[in-house]
Amino acid sequence: MPEGAADSAAGDDARPGTFAAALALRGRHAVVTGSARGIGARTASELAGLGATVTLLDLNRVGAERTAETMRSEGHDARGFECDVSDEASVETAFALAASEAGSPDILVNNAGVSSFVPFFETTEADWDALVGVNLTGTFLCSRAVVATMREQGWGRIVNISSVAGKRGGGFLGRTPYSAAKAGVIGFTKALAREVAGDGVTVNAIAPGPMDTDMTQILRDDPVLLERIVSAVPLGRRGLPYEIADAVCFLCSGLGDYLTGETINVDGGVSME
Ligand SMILES: NC(=O)c1ccc[n+]([C@@H]2O[C@H](COP(=O)([O-])OP(=O)(O)OC[C@H]3O[C@@H](n4cnc5c(N)ncnc54)[C@H](O)[C@@H]3O)[C@@H](O)[C@H]2O)c1
């Protein structure tokens, strides 16, 4: 056991502060990728609601700036910058800007993602590279941009947004490159969690089920397909962005202190065994 650590038998189970206080993120700087809209925008907003200073990064610069502006009008400390998470130079530039404006990030939510509904035999290498580049390489590049300072400061939270497709091999809309990339995110999460566990940094993932966002616009246009998907969800509906944001907030707060390397299914029961 590391020096100074107490196991559960020896500890006195005294929570440092109240349950509600453990949720607070005041003084933390959170960076959320892919946050111009959807799950990322909602996550940025909820983290800010808990007191965090937030930086929104997105390929869509105008969208990131606009979402940050809306958050500022609600009294939050937020800024939005352009970033292509699959591009090393773009990631370095964006994270340097984020750090210069709001300090070293304490929290990183790797949320930026793209999906594809192309069947395997029609998938080109370019399709593969694009899907893996954003969903998996992006997670690596952005994590690399923050992990050294998190270790130095002895505290950090990284939450990676995977997918039910990464656990079940698709089944809903995501096909081979998407499923492979999202499964890769789960492996990445565990491996990085092990490497930084001794430094006060936790790394977890969330695997959403089918969500009602613009990414799945196809379902808004196809009621038959929507019904087929919803009927396979034990809770009988798609998830909403705030339901993923809530799980991210839990993991980033003091309530998540003893969790690392985990992938939490937030999927209406789809993955239950
Ligand atoms: N919608 C679903 O059903 C669902 C299910 C499981 C997992 N997810 C995952 O949740 C995350 C958020 O999904 P969403 O539904 O909110 O999607 P969305 O399409 O509504 O939003 C994704 C955001 O990521 C941004 N983005 C795309 N490529 C980028 C890049 N290279 N660099 C930076 N930003 C980029 C987009 O501009 C957009 O703002 C994704 O990782 C997605 O794979 C979604």
The ligand as a MOL file (V3000), in Angstrom:
LIG
                    3D

  0  0  0     0  0            999 V3000
M  V30 BEGIN CTAB
M  V30 COUNTS 44 48 0 0 0
M  V30 BEGIN ATOM
M  V30 1 N -25.6930 10.1770 -30.8950 0
M  V30 2 C -25.5820 8.9080 -30.5310 0
M  V30 3 O -26.5050 8.0820 -30.7080 0
M  V30 4 C -24.3140 8.4380 -29.8530 0
M  V30 5 C -24.3000 7.1430 -29.3240 0
M  V30 6 C -23.1290 6.6850 -28.7230 0
M  V30 7 C -22.0170 7.5010 -28.6580 0
M  V30 8 N -22.0730 8.7610 -29.1840 0 CHG=1
M  V30 9 C -20.8550 9.5610 -29.1070 0
M  V30 10 O -21.1130 10.7330 -28.3530 0
M  V30 11 C -20.2570 11.7870 -28.8100 0
M  V30 12 C -21.0860 13.0340 -29.0990 0
M  V30 13 O -22.0590 12.6830 -30.0670 0
M  V30 14 P -23.2910 13.6210 -30.4920 0
M  V30 15 O -24.4290 12.7030 -30.6920 0
M  V30 16 O -23.3940 14.7610 -29.5610 0 CHG=-1
M  V30 17 O -22.7660 14.0670 -31.9340 0
M  V30 18 P -22.9470 15.4190 -32.7510 0
M  V30 19 O -22.6870 15.0470 -34.1620 0
M  V30 20 O -24.2380 16.0820 -32.4210 0
M  V30 21 O -21.7610 16.3430 -32.1890 0
M  V30 22 C -20.4190 16.0040 -32.4360 0
M  V30 23 C -19.5740 17.2590 -32.3930 0
M  V30 24 O -18.2290 16.8750 -32.6690 0
M  V30 25 C -17.6780 17.8170 -33.5710 0
M  V30 26 N -16.5630 17.2120 -34.3250 0
M  V30 27 C -16.6380 16.3400 -35.3480 0
M  V30 28 N -15.4270 16.0780 -35.8150 0
M  V30 29 C -14.5450 16.7910 -35.0730 0
M  V30 30 C -13.1460 16.9420 -35.0810 0
M  V30 31 N -12.3690 16.3140 -35.9770 0
M  V30 32 N -12.5850 17.7570 -34.1580 0
M  V30 33 C -13.3550 18.4270 -33.2670 0
M  V30 34 N -14.6840 18.3440 -33.2270 0
M  V30 35 C -15.2810 17.5270 -34.1210 0
M  V30 36 C -18.8330 18.2230 -34.4670 0
M  V30 37 O -18.5780 19.4590 -35.1430 0
M  V30 38 C -19.9790 18.2870 -33.4710 0
M  V30 39 O -20.0970 19.5700 -32.8990 0
M  V30 40 C -19.4990 11.2350 -30.0110 0
M  V30 41 O -18.2450 10.7770 -29.6190 0
M  V30 42 C -20.3680 10.0740 -30.4430 0
M  V30 43 O -19.6410 9.1100 -31.1740 0
M  V30 44 C -23.1880 9.2550 -29.7690 0
M  V30 END ATOM
M  V30 BEGIN BOND
M  V30 1 1 1 2
M  V30 2 2 2 3
M  V30 3 1 2 4
M  V30 4 1 4 5
M  V30 5 2 4 44
M  V30 6 2 5 6
M  V30 7 1 6 7
M  V30 8 2 7 8
M  V30 9 1 8 9
M  V30 10 1 8 44
M  V30 11 1 9 10
M  V30 12 1 9 42
M  V30 13 1 10 11
M  V30 14 1 11 12
M  V30 15 1 11 40
M  V30 16 1 12 13
M  V30 17 1 13 14
M  V30 18 2 14 15
M  V30 19 1 14 16
M  V30 20 1 14 17
M  V30 21 1 17 18
M  V30 22 2 18 19
M  V30 23 1 18 20
M  V30 24 1 18 21
M  V30 25 1 21 22
M  V30 26 1 22 23
M  V30 27 1 23 24
M  V30 28 1 23 38
M  V30 29 1 24 25
M  V30 30 1 25 26
M  V30 31 1 25 36
M  V30 32 1 26 27
M  V30 33 1 26 35
M  V30 34 2 27 28
M  V30 35 1 28 29
M  V30 36 1 29 30
M  V30 37 2 29 35
M  V30 38 1 30 31
M  V30 39 2 30 32
M  V30 40 1 32 33
M  V30 41 2 33 34
M  V30 42 1 34 35
M  V30 43 1 36 37
M  V30 44 1 36 38
M  V30 45 1 38 39
M  V30 46 1 40 41
M  V30 47 1 40 42
M  V30 48 1 42 43
M  V30 END BOND
M  V30 END CTAB
M  END
